[in-house]
Amino acid sequence: MDRHQSRLHHRTQGSAAGAPYPTSASLRSCGESKMQRRKGPPNPLQPGGREVPGEKRPKFLDKFASIKIPGSKKERPPLPNLKTAFASGDCSSETMENFSKPMSENELLELFEKMMEDMNLNEDKKAPLREKDLSIKKEMVMQYINTASKTGSLKRNRQISPQEFIRELKMGSADERLFTCLESLRVSLTSNPVSWVESFGHEGLGLLLDILEKLVTSKIQEKIIKKNQHKVIQCLKALMNTQYGLERIMSEERSLSLLALAIDPVHPGMMTDVLKLLSAVCIVGEESIIEEVLEALTSAGEERKIDRFSSVVEGLRHNSVQLQVACMQLINALVTSPDDLDFRLHIRNEFMRCGLKEILPNLKCIKNDGLDIQLKVFDEHKEEDMIEFSHRLEDIRAELDEAYDVYNMVWSTVKETRAEKYFISILQHLLLIRNDYFIRQQYFKLIDECVSQIVLHKDGMDPDFTYRKRLDLDLSQFVDICIDQAKVEEYEEKASEFSKKFEKEFTDHQETQAQLQKKEAKINELQAELQAFKSQVNYHLSGVNLGI
């Protein structure tokens, strides 16, 4: 597949909910399928059926990582010392009053565009709406404002403004008060229009990251600390469900590092949310974002003095299927996104060495559709990468068919590196092969087979480089058997040639015998005719003599 099709660079899109991540078709389209990567929204806005304003905003990240943030049907918990205030939105009472007055076409279209932005519609959904008549657009804007007012998003006694949340976060609240504030903020980020989210995000994102940094670096591991940490993650997830929020978080240098530090298998719910966020970032961002995510995971691993992928692999051992699915999502996002084959093989093999190889058989025994999809994607991409890697040998054989060219190419790659001495040692050992008609060929055949199995390993995993013992293999008997087999094969080949020659000679002989029999029969026939002719001649001569 074309890997560039597999990557998702459609950064101008808005939101679409419901596309599962990652399906086998979407991922390697990662270019199949690094994309293609995403199918369109399953429930597009129909021309005759407008999206009802005031309903929950479609989730932006659902398009990329099946991140479903359930809405809260409960009343938002009261925020201590926070006054309810009117949110800074465009749908104000003044707007409703002015709307009843005559309005120019440009003013109406401006309100219409703002309405679609607040509804978090992507360009695919906006396009058919822009084609509608002006009267329908006016009706839709009126319905949006009216419905928003009825659902309470415009009621002064229920709406908390972004500035109120920002002031509360700046106060440095802790424990239960912070938890209550974050829960209310999560609900507001989920249910309010994009304009509200943007108003909060300009300054609020930095405050959330400050709180998260304080919590993840805290040496006190109390239950309320982890609860608040999870609430911050949920707020970030709600913020990232808009294009604006996703781009803002990706632009913050410390956001990925803090998310990586929040990966903790001891808290599966929080870890699941973190892994889904990182997966979405890997898929939506440019390819350079993969390196940033890997750098964040590396830094987190170094701080904890563990391998950078250990926590992710450890999450696969947890009995939470949701966490296992999230772990495989991130693994697939990291392994399938890079365009470079060597980079993909390197990342996959590093996960394998961290324990993924031993865990995969157990995961395949678990009956779960989401997990089955992720495992299928992983296997498909591994097979495709190995096929692509194997094709390199064909390309090498086609382009480098002279021994001198191959040697120069290999030498240029190992010269003045730590691999140089091993390459020279290999060549020196090859010189020790005896110059025997049968032995030399079998030695090189055996070495070629060994190198092929090491370099083109069938399971796509590097050898165990941690094995430090000398490979003590007694191949003398095996070589003798190969030599004997080679001799037998040569004798059998000669016998086959002789047999073919004998069959040909025997066939020719049989054909000659058949032709000879035909000739003899012809001769006998001619002799009989000659004898008959002589008899007739003698008879006529006898009659003539009697007449005389």
N, C-alpha and C positions, 0 to 999 in steps of 0.2 A: 504494500500500500504506500501511497504517497504520504510521508510523515508530515509534510507541511500542511496537508489538508487535515491531518489529525489534530494539530494544535489549534487551540481556540484563541484567536486574536481579535474577536469581534468585540472590541471594547466599547463600541458606541451603543450596544444594545442596552435596553432597560431591564425589565424583569419578565420572567415567565416561570410559572410554577409548574411542577409536576414532572419534569423530565428526570428520570432516574440516572444516577451516576454510579459507575460508568458502565454502560452497556458494552457488549463485545463489539458491536458495530460502531459505536461512538468513539471508542478509544483508539482503534487503529485504522480507523479512518485516518491513535495515538496514534494512521495516516492514511495506513489504514486507519492505526488509528487512529501519534502523538498526534481527528480529531476526530458534513460528516460528524464531529465530536458530539455535537448536541443536536437533538431533534427539536423541532419546534414545539411550542406549548400545546398540550393536548386539548385545551379548551379555548381556541382563539375567539376573540370578540366578534360576534356575528353582526352583519350589517343591520339586521332588524332587532337585535337584542342587545341593547347597550348594557355595559357593566354597571351594576347598581352602585351609585356613589354611597360612601359611608360603610361599605363592607370592608373586611380586612384587606389590607394592601397585599398584592401578590408578592411573594418572596423572591428576591433576586438570586440568592444562593441556591434555592431549590433547583434551579436550572442546571447547576453544576455539580452539586454534591448531595442531593437529596436531603438537604438540611431543612427539616420541617420544624418550625417553631410554633408549638401549639399556643393558641390565644387563651387568655385567661377569661373565663366567664364570671369569675368572682369579682367583687368590687375591689378596686385598688386599695391596699391597706393605707391607712392615714399616715401622712408624712409629718412627724413631729416638727413643730415650729416652722412649717412651710405654709404659706398662705396660698390658697387657690387663686389663680390669676388667669386672665384671658391670654391665650397663646398668641404669639406674633405670627399670624397667618394672613393670607391674602383674602380669605373668605370672611371678611368682617361684616358687622351690621351696616357699616357705611357702604360697603360694596353692594349689599342687598338693596339698600335704599336707592343707590345710583342706578341699579340695574333696571328699575322700573321706569327710569327716564329714557328718552330716546338716546340710542347709542350708535356710534359709527361702526362700519363693518370692521375697521382695523381694531377698534377697541374690543369688539366681540371676539374676533379671532385671537386677540392677545389673551383674553380671559379663557378661551377654549384651550389654547396651548398650555396655559398655566394649570387648568383643570387636569389635562392629560399627564402633566408632569407630577402633580400631586397624587394622581392615581398610580404612579410608578409604572406607566405603560411603556413597553419598548417600541422601537420604530416599526416593527411588523404590525403591531396593533394600532399604532397611530395612523399609518398610511390609509387604511380604508375609512377611518373616521374623518380624515381631512377631506375626503371626496364627497362627503354628505352636503346637503343643501344648508344654506345659512340659517334657515328657520329651524332645522333639526338641531344644528349646533347650539342655537340659542336655547332651545328647549332642554338640551342636555346640560348646559351650564346652569340653567335655573334649577333643574332637578338635582344636580350635584350640590349646589349651595343649600337648597331646601332640605335635602336628605341629611347633609352634614350637620345642619342646624338641629334636626330632629334627633339624630343619634348622639348629640351632646358634644360633638367636637367643637361647636361654637358657643357652648354655654359657659358663661363666665364662672359659674359656681362649681364647675367640674373639671375644667381644663387647667393643668399646671404648665406654665410656660417653660421653655428651655432655660431661660435665665434663672428661674427658681431652682431648677435642678443643679445648674452650674454653681449657684451660690451655696447650696447645701453641700455639694462635693468639695468646695473650697474650704468649708468649715472644718474639714478633717474629721468628720464623724467616724465612729468606730463601732464594732460589735453589732448589736441588734439594730441600732439606729441606722448604721450604714447599710445593713441588710435590707431594711424596710425601704430606704431611699433607692437602692439599686433595683429592688423588685418593682417599685413604681416606675422607675426609669425604663426598665425592660418592657413593661406593658405599654408605656407611652411611645417608645421607639417602634414597637410592633404595630400599634394601631393608628398612629397619627400619619398625616400625609408627608410626602418627601420634603416639603418646604420646612416642616417642623423638625425633621431629622437633620436637615442641613443647618438649620439655625442652631441646633444643639451641638452638632459635630464640629463646628469651627473652633470652639474652645473646649467643649466637653470631652472630645476624644483624648486630648492630652491629659485631662484630669483622670479619665478612666485608666489610662496607661500608667499614670503616676501611682494610682491606688493599686493596680495590679503588680507593679514593680515592688511596691512596699510589702505586699502580701506574699509574693513568691520568694522574696529574699528574707522574709521573717524567719528567725530561728524558733519562734514559738509556733508549734503545730497544733493549736487548739482547734476544736471542731468548728467554732464560729469563724475562724480564719479561713478555713477551707470552704465554708459555705459562702462567705463573702467573695472569695476568689472565684468560685463557680458563678456567682451572680454577675461579676464583672465580665467573665467570659460570655455569659448569656447576653449581656448588654452589647458587647462587641459583635456577637453573632447577629443580634437584631439590627445593629447599625450597618453591618455588612450585607444585609438583605436588600440594600439599595446600591445602585451603581456608584453613587457618590460616596457612600460609606466604605465600599470595597476599595475604591481607588485611594481614598484618604488613608485607610489602614495600611495599604501596600506602600504608600509613600512615607510612612513613618518608619524610620530605621529600626527603632527598638521594638516595634510591635511583634515581629516574627521571633525575635530573641525571647521576649516575655512569654509568648505562646509556647515556644519550645520548652521553656522552664516549667510551664504549667502541666506538661505531660507527666502524669503520675498514675500508674496502674492501680495504686491503692484506692484511688477515687475514680472508678470507671465512668460515672456519669459526666464528670468534668472533662476527663480525658477524651471521651467520645466527641464532645463538642469541639475541643481543641483540634483533634485530628481532622474533623470535617472542615473546619475553617482553613487549616493548612492545605488540605486537599483542593479546596476551591481556589485558593490563592495559586497553587501550582498550575492548575488548569487554565484559569482565566488570565494570569499574568504572562508577560513575555518570557522567553526561555531563560533570560537572566535571573528571573525570580526563583528558578529552581536552585541556582547556586546560592542565593540568599537564604532559602529555606534550609539547604544542606549546611550552610555555615552556621545558622542558628542552632540546628540539631547538634552540630559538632561542638559548639561552645557550651551547650547545655550538658553534653556528655562529658566534656573535659572538667566542667565544674563539679559534676557528680562522680568523676573518676570512673566512668563506664564507657563502653562503646556507644557511639552516637545513635545507633539503631536499636540498642538493647531494650529501651523502654517500649518502643513500638512492638518489637517481637514479643516482649513479655506480656503485652496487652492481648496477644493472640492466645495466650495460655489461660486467660480469664474465662470464667463461665458465662460472661455476658456476651450474647450473640451480637448485640448492637455495637459493643466495643470491638469485637472481632471484625465486623464488617467495616467499621471506621478505620481500623488498622490496615486492612487490605486495600481500602480506598486510597489511603496515603501512600502505601507501597506501590500500588499501580500508578498513581499520579507521578511519583518520583521516577519510576522505572520506565514509563512509557512516554513521558513528555519530552526528554532530550532528543534532538535530531541525530546526534552522533551515536553510531552503533557501539563504539568502544565505551563511551560513557554509560550507555544503558547496561551493557554487560557488566561493567564495573560496579554499578549501584546494585544490580540484581545479585551478583555474587557476594557482595558485602552483606546483604540481608540474609543470604543463604548461610554464610559463615556464622552469622549471629544466632543461628538456631532455627531459621525459617524452614530449612530442608527437613528437619525432624518433625516440625509441627504440621506441615502441609497434609500428610496422610491423615492425621486426626481431624483436621478441619473439613476434609472431604467427606467424613462420616457424619457430619452435622447436617441435618435437614433444614435448610433455610434458603429461601429464594435469593435474598440479597447477598448472602455469603456465597452461594453457588455462582452468581453472576461475577463476583469479584475474582473467585478462584478460576473461573473459565477465562476471564480476561487475562489473568496472570499467565496461565498455561499457553494461551494462544499467542501472546506476545513473545513468550520465551521461545516457542517453536519457530516463530517467524524470524526472530533475531538469530537463532542458530542456523536457519536456512540461509539467511543473508550472509552470515559469517562464513558458512561453508562455501558459498559462491565465490568468496574471495580467492579460494584455492584455484578455482577454474580461471579466474581473471589473471592470477599470477602465472599459471601455466601457459595461458594464451599470450601474455605480454613478455614474460621472462622465460624463454625456452633455451637460453644459452647459460651453461654453468658459470661462465665468467661474470655475466650480468647478475645472476642470482647471488653469487658470492659478494660482489661489490655492494649490492643492495643491503644484504645482511650486515656486512662489515660497517657500512655507514650508520647503521642503527645502533650498533653495540660499541663502536669505537669510542674510547675514552669514557666509558661508563663502567659501572661495577659488573655488568654482564660480560664485559670483554674477556676476562680471564676464563669464564666458563665456555664461551664460544671457542676460544683457542684450544682449551682442553678437549672439547668435543672433536675438533679437527685432528688433534694429536692422537687421540684414541682411534680414529678412523684409519690412521696410517699403520696401526698395528694389525689390521686385518690381513691374514696371510693371502699371498697371491696364488690362490688355488682356483682352478676352473669352477669347481662346484662350491667351495666354501665362500669365496668372496661374494658371489651373487646372493647366497642365502643370508649372509650377515647383513648386507645392505637391505635386503627385503625385510628382515626382522626389525632392523633399526627404523626403517620407514614406517612400519606398522605401529611401533611403539610411539614414535613422535606424533603420528596421526591421531592416535587415541588420546594422547596427553593434550594436544593443542585443540583438537575438535572433539571435546568431551560431549557425549550424547546427552547428559542431563543439563548441559549449559552451565555447569559450575566449575570453577577453578579447582585444581588439585589442592590437597591439604598441605599448604606451605609451612604449617607449623610442625610437620613431621621432620624431626631432626636426625633420625637414625639413618645409617647408611643402608641403601637398598642392596641387600645381599642376596642376589638371585643367581642360582646356579643354572646357567643356560647351556652348559656344554652338552648335556644329553639331548636337550631340545634341538640344538644346532646339528648334532649328529643325526637326529631323526629327520631334520629338514634336508640334510645332505643326502641321506639314504632315499628320502622321498623324491628328491630332485633327480637322483640317478634312476630310480624306478620310473619316474615320469619321462626321462629321456629315453630309456630303453623301451618303454611303452610307446613312445612317439615313433621310434625307429621301427618297432614291430608293426605299428599301425601302417607305416609307410610301406613296409615289405608286404603286409597283407593286402594293401591296396594294389601294389604292383602285381602280386600273385593273382588276385582276382581279375585284374585287367588281362594278364597273359592267359589265364584260364579261359576267360571269355573269348579272347581272340582265337584261342586254340579250338574252342567249341564251334566258333563261327567258321573257321577253316575246315574243320571236319564236316560240317554241314554242307559247305560249298563243294568239298571233295566228293561227298556222297552224291550230290546232284550231278556233278561232272561224270562220275562213274555210271550213274543211271543213264545219262545222255549218251555216253560212249556205248553202253550195252544196247541202247535203242538204235543207235546208228549202225552198230555191228549187225544187228538183226535185220535192219533194212538193207544193208549191203549183202547179207547172205541171201535174202529174198531176191534181190536184184540179180545176183549171180545165178540163182536157180532158174530164174526166168530166161536169162541169156542162154544158159545151157540148154534149156528146153527148146528154145527157138532154133538153136544151132543143130540140135538133134533132128528136128523136123525138116530142116533144109537138106541135111545129108540123106535122109530117107527119100526125099523127092528126087534127088539126083539118081 
